[in-house]
Amino acid sequence: MKKYSFLFFLFTIVVDTGATGQSLAPHKNINDSLTYIALGDSYTTGRAVSTDQSFPYQLAALLKHKNLKVAAPVLIAQNGWRTDELLKGISNSDTSKTVDFVTLLIGVNNQFQHYGIAVYQTEFTLLLKRAVKFTGGNARHVFVLSIPDWGVTPYANGRNRDKIAEEIDQYNAINKDASEKAGANYINLTDLSRAMADDESYIAGDKLHPSGKMYSLWAQKLAAAINKQFKK
């Protein structure tokens, strides 16, 4: 058995396809519910926490309190997915309609499985284009999240944490550069994951994934960026 099989298991969950987006008019009434697709892996599905504690669902609830109604998010995400698997997941999904905004967080499994940074660059660029397409070509309604540093979690005890951090930074340099070139929003979660490393209340019971408390911080950062775009 390969050495990464256990972590891959921890990053495995079903795709949430319980909500679908509706076709949107070019000038949507602000009183209508915003539609939202979340693209990613276990960080998006919310491994080891309840669905309502995952960041997409906390984000929707938070935006509602800020007077921005959001329909239930559509998740195209599964634990363990690399960039190539997310590309396949999008192609195999029945979600083809335009939505108001998209979040994209992918790459931790590429890094853990040593999938190749050049491949990540190519596939992340393709994913970003797919994300922009979901918004009808509006890159400012795409919100890319940096890859958190799982090397600071208890699960990484005994591993080379410095090497993990260095590789995570390399992957994030790629997704940040691509996001800026495309005109998408970029949200830094990596520094946040490192800043909270000494407080295990920010880590789920599996000692690897974020807790609902950490996802709340992610949702707050996203809500601020989304409000900036939709309340101009």
N, C-alpha and C positions, 0 to 999 in steps of 0.2 A: 504494500500500500504506500502510496506517495506520502511524503511528509506533510503536505498541505491538506490532506483529506479531511482532517478534523475541523480546520477552520472553514473549509468549504461547506461542511455540514452546518456550521454555525451561521453561515451566510445564505441559508436556503429557506425559502418560504414561497407560498403561492402568490401569483399575481392578483392584485385587486382590480377586477373589472366590473365592480358593482355599480359604477356611475358612468354615464356617457355625456359627452359635451354636445351642445346644440350648435347649429350653424348660426353664425353671428353676422349681423349687418355691419357695414363699414363704420357707421356711426352709432354705436350702441348706447341705448338709454342708460344713464347711470343708475337708475332704479332697478334695472335687470340684474340678475345674479351673474357675476363673473364666472367664467369657466376656466378650468385649470387642469393641466396634465403634469404629473410628476414622473420624471424619467430617472431610473437609477438601479440601485442594488439594495442590500439589506439596510443601509442607512436611510433609504426612502421608505421601504416597507415597515420599518420600525421593529426590527428583530428584538425579541425579549421584552417588548412592552406591548400594551394593548393598542389596538388600532387608533383610538382617540388620542393616544399619547405620542403617536408618530408625528414627525414634523409637518407633513402635508395637512393632516387633520387639525393639528394645533394652529397652524397658519390660517386655515380657513376660519376657525373659530375666532382667532385674534382679529382678523380683518373685519369680521362681522361687528365686533365691538368698536372698531374704528370706522363704522358706517360704510364699509365696503362689503356688500353681500357677495358670498362666494358659494357656488354649488359644490356638492361633495366632490373632492378631487378624483380624477381618474389616474390610477397608478399603472404605469408600464414599467414594472420593476420586479426583480426577484432576487432573493438572497443568492450570493455566489456569482452573479453575473459580472462578466468582464465587458469591455466595450463591444467586442464582436457579438456577444450574446444579447446585449441590449439592442444592437442593430437588428438582429434576427427577431427579437421580441417585438420591436416596432413594426417590422414587416409582417409579422404573423398576427398582429393585433387587428381588431376591427375598428380601431379609432382612426378615422381619416378626416374628421371635421376640424374646422378652424376653432381655436379656443383663444381666450383672452391672454393667458400667460402660461409659461412653462418653467419648471425648475429642472435642472440637470445636475446630477451628482453621480459620477462614475469614475472608477479607476483603482480602488483599493485592491480588488482582486487581481487586476493586471499586475500591480506592484507585488502582491504577496506571492503570486504564482510565477513571477519573473517572466511575464509574457512578452516583454520587449518594449522599450520605450519608444522606438521608432514606429512600431505598430500602433501603440497608443496614440501617438500624434496623428497618424493618418485616420484612425477610426474615431477619435474624439472629434476631429474636424468634421467628419461625416455626420456624427451625432448632433453636433451643433447646428449644422445645416438643416437636419431633420427638425430640430427644435424650433428653429426660425420659421420653417415651413408650417409647422403647427399653428403659429401665430399669424399666419397670412403674410409672412415676410417682414414682420416688425421685430427686429432684433432687440429693441429696447424692452420688449415684453418677455424676454428670455432671461432667466436668472440662474447663472452657473454658480455652483457651490464648490469650494475647494475641498480636496480630500482630507478628512481628519487624520491625525497621526495616531494610529492604533498602537504604535510602539510605546505610548505612555500608559497603556492600560495594564492591569494586573496579568492579563493573558500573555503579555509579552515578556514576563519575567524569565530570565535566563537567555533571552535573545539579544542580538546586537541592536540595541535601541538607536544608537547613533547612525548605523547603516540604514535602518528603517526610516529614520527622520530624513536622512540625506536623499533617499530614493523617493519618499513622499514629496519632498521639495522639488525634485526633478519633474515628477509628473505634474505637480501643480504649476510649475513654470510654463509647461506646455498648455494646460487648459486656460491659464490666465492670459497668455499671449493670444491664443486663438479667440478668446472671448472679447478681448479689447479690440482686436482687428475686425471682428464681426460687428462690434457696436453693442454687444450684450452686456448685461450687468454682471459683476463678479463679486461674490460674497466670500470673504475669508473666514473659514471655519477652523482652519488648521491651528492658528494662533490660539483660538478659543479652546480647542481640545488640549493644547499643551498647558495653557494657563490654569485649567481646572484639573490637572493631572493628580494633584495631591488630595483631592476631595472625591472619595468614591461614591458620593451621592449623585455624582454626574455620570456614573457608569452603571449599566444594567446588571442584573443578577448573574449573567453569564460571564462577567468580568472582562468583556470585550466591547460590547456595543454601548452606545449612549443610553442613558436613562431618559425618562420623560422630562426630567428636570433639565437635562442638557438640550433635548429637542426643543424645549420651551425657549431657550436662548437663541437657537437657530431660527425659530419661528419669529421671534422679535426682530432679529436682524433682517430677515426677509420682509416682514411686514413693513418696516420702515422704508425699504427700497421700493416695494410695490406701491405703497402710498405715494411715494415721490413721483412715480410714473402715471398713476391713475387719478391723482388729484391735482393736476397741473391747472 
